Amino acid sequence: MQNVMDTLRARGFIKQTVYEEELYEKLGSESVPFYIGFDPTADSLHVGHFLTLIAMRHMQDAGHRPIILIGGGTGMIGDPSGRTDMRSMMTRETVEHHVECFKKQMARFIRFEGENGAIVVNNADWLLNLNYVDFLRDIGVYFSVNKMLTAECYRSRMEKGLTFLEFNYMLMQAYDFLVLNRKYGCLLQMGGDDQWSNILAGADLIRRKERKAAFAMTFTLLTTSEGKKMGKTQKGAVWLDENKTSPYEFYQYWRNTDDADVEKCLKLLTFLPLEEIAALCAHKDERINRAKEVLAFELTKLVHGEEKAAAAEAQARAAFGGEGEMPEKKVPSDTATVLQALVAAGLCKSNGEARRLVEQGGVTVNGEKVTDANAVLPAFPFTLFKGKKIRVKVVSE
């Protein structure tokens, strides 16, 4: 059976590891309990979490046990990694609500039953009742302030100001790893590469304090070929919750992936065999569109189920290929102008945004470009274009 580390490397996941040869041997010879942390900063996971969920699935399918750590305790402080300002602190009630939402979404990716079924833990259970003096004596003694300040997550914040509240984050995350090692035999922490310093600190703490093996592995961040983080649109984040990002919008996001990023996304975010992916991406001309359709369908199926993925695919083909029915938006029957229709249909967040879109030439009604945001609408139903990629059928309520 192939070592899961070979699978992750072949598909482009692995960015950094520590004690790599020893970790490779363990992953190939025994079931390794591992954990990935999720900060409950919203009531839904988003595309930024997608890659780590897929990696977790690869690990579980190879026989390793996932431990999903929800940062109910650390989330009340906030991780300074990748930040230029301090995160707002959440109440315990808010965190607990977000935890429940996460569990439901993760069930689509991870098995919670069976021999290596995943478990969910909340670090609030051991962090919120810590004795501060005991914690400093037991854990703080293993950390060098000088070394911590060289970590990118702290160094990048030094000019603007780094609070002592946030400075504790690395110690708390390292302590999480120690607790999971003691309680569940957890040997490996995994996460995005922006977490490298924090993850490494946990492995180092276990090795120094417990005199036991512990490992760290980070994944490449999900970025475009231009280095920009994926998962953002004009509306904001692309969520896994269909009430925040509809299956059709989710499908369209991936259908519009840049040509240069399609193969990477297929490798990282789907379970298609590498040979099939190579065949789909063999041509860089218009035939790459088929690979984009496969990418969009596979990811929408994984998140929302096959039925909703098929419906989203049909809507997209109707809107842009003239096949079947295009997505439909209902607006109040007294909607009279193009500006009102854009806002009522949810294509623009405000009148100002709608007006700017029209002025920039980005709106078409029934195939004719609109130059006046206050232009009177034709009779219902009609077709409304926002740019080149969003097309809907507008009907009255």
SULWO-V556516 format. One record per backbone hydrogen bond with DSSP energy under -1.0 kcal/mol. NH is the residue of the N-H (numbers start at 1). CO is the residue of the C=O. Records with the same first field share a line. If there is no record, write none. Layout:
NH->CO / CO
This chain:
6->3
7->3
8->4
9->5
10->6
11->7
13->8
15->218
18->216
23->19
24->20
25->21
26->22
27->23
28->24
29->26
30->26
34->65
35->188
36->67
38->69
41->39
47->238
49->46
53->49
54->50
55->51
56->52
57->53
58->54
59->55
60->56
61->57
62->58
63->60
64->59
67->34
68->119
69->36
70->121
71->38
72->70
75->71
76->73
77->74
78->74
83->80
95->91
96->92
97->93
98->94
99->95
100->96
101->97
102->98
103->99
104->100
105->101
106->102
107->103
108->105
109->106
110->106
117->114
118->111
119->66
121->68
123->70
125->122
127->123
128->124
130->127
135->131
136->132
137->133
138->134
139->135
140->135
142->139
143->140
148->144
149->145
150->147
151->148
154->151
155->151
156->152
157->154
161->157
167->163
168->164
169->166
172->168
173->169
174->170
175->171
176->172
177->173
178->174
179->175
180->176
181->177
182->178
183->179
184->180
185->181
186->180
187->33
188->33
189->215
190->35
191->217
193->219
195->192
196->193
199->195
200->196
201->197
202->198
203->199
204->200
205->201
206->202
207->203
208->204
209->205
210->206
215->187
217->189
218->16
219->191
220->13
223->221
224->228
227->224
230->222
233->236
236->233
238->231
240->45
244->241
245->241
250->246
251->247
252->248
253->249
254->250
255->251
256->252
257->254
261->258
265->261
266->262
267->263
268->264
269->265
270->266
277->273
278->274
279->275
280->276
281->277
282->279
288->285
289->286
290->287
292->288
293->289
294->290
295->291
296->292
297->293
298->294
299->295
300->296
301->297
302->298
303->299
304->300
305->301
309->305
310->306
311->307
312->308
313->309
314->310
315->311
316->312
317->313
318->314
319->315
320->316
321->317
323->317
329->393
331->395
335->332
338->375
339->373
341->337
342->338
343->339
344->340
345->341
346->343
347->342
348->342
354->350
355->351
356->352
357->353
358->354
359->355
360->356
361->358
362->357
364->385
365->368
366->383
368->365
370->363
375->372
377->336
382->394
384->392
385->364
386->390
387->362
390->386
392->384
393->327
394->382
395->329
397->331
